[in-house]
C-alpha cells in the first residue's frame, strides 16, 4: 500500500513515464502502483542500488540515474520507482 503523497505524486506526474495518462483518478493511481509492483526508496543510495540491480547502468552518472523517467521524486525526499 502506498501513502497519499506517493500516489498523488505519481498521479500528477504520470506523463513523466508514459506518453499519455494511464490513470484518471487517485484511486486508479493507487491500484496501478500496486499492480506495477512500484517501489518506494528512502534515499538516493537505495535508488541507485535498486536501479543497478535491475538494469544496465554502465556509464551512467548518479545524476542521470536519479533523473531516469522511472524515478519520481516525492516532495518529502523519498523516491518512487515505476517500471513502465
Backbone as CSV, one residue per row, in Angstrom:
resi,resn,N_x,N_y,N_z,CA_x,CA_y,CA_z,C_x,C_y,C_z
1,UNK,0.835,-1.175,0.000,0.000,0.000,0.000,0.890,1.253,0.000
2,UNK,0.532,2.194,-0.816,1.304,3.424,-0.939,0.571,4.558,-0.231
3,UNK,1.323,5.440,0.410,0.686,6.543,1.116,0.208,7.616,0.130
4,UNK,-0.598,8.523,0.646,-1.261,9.540,-0.171,-0.270,10.392,-0.966
5,UNK,0.821,10.802,-0.357,1.799,11.656,-1.027,2.436,10.948,-2.226
6,UNK,2.745,9.682,-2.064,3.337,8.904,-3.156,2.341,8.786,-4.312
7,UNK,1.112,8.422,-3.997,0.089,8.238,-5.035,-0.197,9.553,-5.749
8,UNK,-0.330,10.630,-5.003,-0.589,11.941,-5.621,0.571,12.374,-6.524
9,UNK,1.783,12.125,-6.088,2.950,12.491,-6.899,2.940,11.733,-8.216
10,UNK,2.680,10.440,-8.161,2.611,9.670,-9.400,1.471,10.171,-10.281
11,UNK,0.302,10.372,-9.700,-0.868,10.810,-10.466,-0.587,12.126,-11.206
12,UNK,0.002,13.068,-10.507,0.290,14.382,-11.108,1.393,14.330,-12.158
13,UNK,2.297,13.374,-12.044,3.479,13.330,-12.912,3.554,12.087,-13.793
14,UNK,2.457,11.398,-14.002,2.472,10.132,-14.737,3.003,10.270,-16.161
15,UNK,2.865,11.439,-16.755,3.369,11.628,-18.122,4.896,11.739,-18.176
16,UNK,5.519,11.779,-17.035,6.988,11.697,-16.978,7.442,10.351,-17.543
17,UNK,6.633,9.314,-17.335,6.982,7.958,-17.753,6.179,7.484,-18.960
18,UNK,4.943,7.934,-19.064,4.054,7.457,-20.116,3.667,8.609,-21.047
19,UNK,3.466,8.323,-22.342,3.137,9.389,-23.294,1.735,9.964,-23.105
20,UNK,0.869,9.231,-22.422,-0.473,9.729,-22.129,-0.866,9.229,-20.747
21,UNK,-1.915,9.817,-20.186,-2.356,9.405,-18.857,-2.732,7.928,-18.857
22,UNK,-2.280,7.205,-17.853,-2.636,5.797,-17.700,-3.684,5.598,-16.609
23,UNK,-3.885,6.622,-15.794,-4.913,6.596,-14.747,-5.640,7.928,-14.731
24,UNK,-6.908,7.881,-14.323,-7.736,9.086,-14.325,-8.132,9.570,-12.940
25,UNK,-7.703,8.865,-11.907,-8.058,9.273,-10.551,-6.984,8.809,-9.576
26,UNK,-7.039,9.347,-8.382,-6.113,8.959,-7.317,-6.288,7.469,-6.988
27,UNK,-7.534,7.010,-6.930,-7.782,5.596,-6.629,-7.189,4.689,-7.704
28,UNK,-7.356,5.068,-8.961,-6.765,4.292,-10.050,-5.242,4.308,-9.957
29,UNK,-4.683,5.443,-9.569,-3.225,5.554,-9.437,-2.712,4.601,-8.360
30,UNK,-3.407,4.519,-7.236,-3.001,3.617,-6.162,-3.040,2.167,-6.636
31,UNK,-4.108,1.797,-7.331,-4.226,0.433,-7.853,-3.142,0.146,-8.884
32,UNK,-2.874,1.117,-9.736,-1.859,0.954,-10.772,-0.488,0.706,-10.159
33,UNK,-0.138,1.488,-9.151,1.162,1.313,-8.499,1.282,-0.064,-7.855
34,UNK,0.204,-0.540,-7.262,0.199,-1.886,-6.681,0.410,-2.932,-7.775
35,UNK,-0.327,-2.790,-8.873,-0.219,-3.750,-9.984,1.165,-3.762,-10.610
36,UNK,1.807,-2.602,-10.652,3.126,-2.480,-11.280,4.259,-2.871,-10.329
37,UNK,3.910,-3.197,-9.081,4.925,-3.514,-8.068,5.952,-2.386,-7.961
38,UNK,5.444,-1.161,-7.945,6.314,0.001,-7.791,7.013,-0.063,-6.435
39,UNK,8.117,0.658,-6.330,8.949,0.609,-5.129,9.198,2.034,-4.631
40,UNK,9.102,2.218,-3.328,9.446,3.490,-2.703,10.806,3.325,-2.037
41,UNK,11.716,4.235,-2.350,13.054,4.231,-1.759,13.190,5.458,-0.862
42,UNK,13.915,5.290,0.221,14.041,6.385,1.183,15.296,7.231,0.994
43,UNK,16.183,6.791,0.090,17.421,7.546,-0.112,17.903,7.397,-1.547
44,UNK,18.787,8.292,-1.939,19.393,8.196,-3.266,20.175,6.895,-3.400
45,UNK,20.879,6.503,-2.350,21.657,5.255,-2.388,20.748,4.065,-2.656
46,UNK,19.601,4.044,-2.018,18.660,2.946,-2.218,18.162,2.913,-3.671
47,UNK,17.923,4.088,-4.253,17.517,4.170,-5.659,18.622,3.621,-6.548
48,UNK,19.836,4.076,-6.319,20.966,3.638,-7.137,21.172,2.126,-7.036
49,UNK,21.094,1.590,-5.834,21.239,0.145,-5.646,20.150,-0.615,-6.396
50,UNK,18.921,-0.127,-6.306,17.801,-0.783,-6.972,17.988,-0.763,-8.491
51,UNK,18.333,0.395,-9.027,18.496,0.511,-10.477,19.682,-0.310,-10.977
52,UNK,20.790,-0.280,-10.245,21.969,-1.035,-10.657,21.710,-2.532,-10.628
53,UNK,20.806,-2.963,-9.763,20.473,-4.381,-9.671,19.555,-4.820,-10.817
54,UNK,18.739,-3.885,-11.335,17.738,-4.269,-12.314,17.963,-3.818,-13.740
55,UNK,18.970,-2.998,-13.986,19.194,-2.524,-15.350,20.672,-2.274,-15.599
56,UNK,21.013,-2.162,-16.856,22.400,-1.875,-17.212,22.643,-0.381,-17.011
57,UNK,23.433,-0.060,-16.021,23.706,1.341,-15.691,25.125,1.744,-16.062
58,UNK,25.782,0.924,-16.847,27.166,1.177,-17.233,27.295,2.551,-17.878
59,UNK,28.200,3.343,-17.376,28.476,4.661,-17.938,27.519,5.752,-17.517
60,UNK,26.504,5.425,-16.713,25.539,6.436,-16.271,26.013,7.075,-14.967
61,UNK,25.847,8.372,-14.873,26.207,9.077,-13.650,25.071,8.969,-12.639
62,UNK,25.381,9.319,-11.416,24.373,9.341,-10.358,23.219,10.265,-10.755
63,UNK,23.538,11.433,-11.276,22.504,12.389,-11.679,21.621,11.818,-12.782
64,UNK,22.229,11.129,-13.737,21.456,10.513,-14.825,20.527,9.431,-14.290
65,UNK,21.013,8.629,-13.370,20.183,7.578,-12.793,19.009,8.154,-12.012
66,UNK,19.276,9.187,-11.226,18.210,9.782,-10.422,17.197,10.551,-11.264
67,UNK,17.573,10.891,-12.491,16.631,11.611,-13.358,16.000,10.711,-14.415
68,UNK,16.181,9.397,-14.286,15.525,8.457,-15.199,14.013,8.679,-15.120
69,UNK,13.341,8.462,-16.233,11.896,8.690,-16.262,11.137,7.768,-15.308
70,UNK,11.732,6.653,-14.922,11.094,5.724,-13.997,11.155,6.190,-12.543
71,UNK,11.981,7.178,-12.270,12.204,7.644,-10.895,11.432,8.947,-10.659
72,UNK,10.502,8.884,-9.722,9.694,10.045,-9.351,10.165,10.536,-7.993
73,UNK,10.531,11.810,-7.904,10.963,12.381,-6.627,9.727,12.809,-5.846
74,UNK,9.595,12.263,-4.666,8.478,12.603,-3.788,8.866,13.863,-3.015
75,UNK,7.947,14.816,-2.825,8.295,16.080,-2.157,8.951,15.942,-0.784
76,UNK,8.746,14.823,-0.101,9.345,14.672,1.233,10.747,14.067,1.203
77,UNK,11.319,13.897,-0.012,12.684,13.404,-0.126,12.802,11.940,-0.508
78,UNK,11.692,11.231,-0.501,11.721,9.834,-0.935,11.637,9.786,-2.467
79,UNK,11.737,8.568,-2.991,11.680,8.349,-4.431,10.735,7.184,-4.712
80,UNK,10.000,7.291,-5.803,9.142,6.220,-6.277,9.716,5.713,-7.587
81,UNK,9.877,4.410,-7.696,10.364,3.815,-8.941,9.227,3.001,-9.540
82,UNK,8.867,3.346,-10.779,7.808,2.659,-11.501,8.404,2.178,-12.809
83,UNK,8.440,0.884,-12.979,8.992,0.351,-14.225,7.858,0.229,-15.230
84,UNK,7.940,1.047,-16.294,6.875,1.111,-17.282,6.969,0.147,-18.299
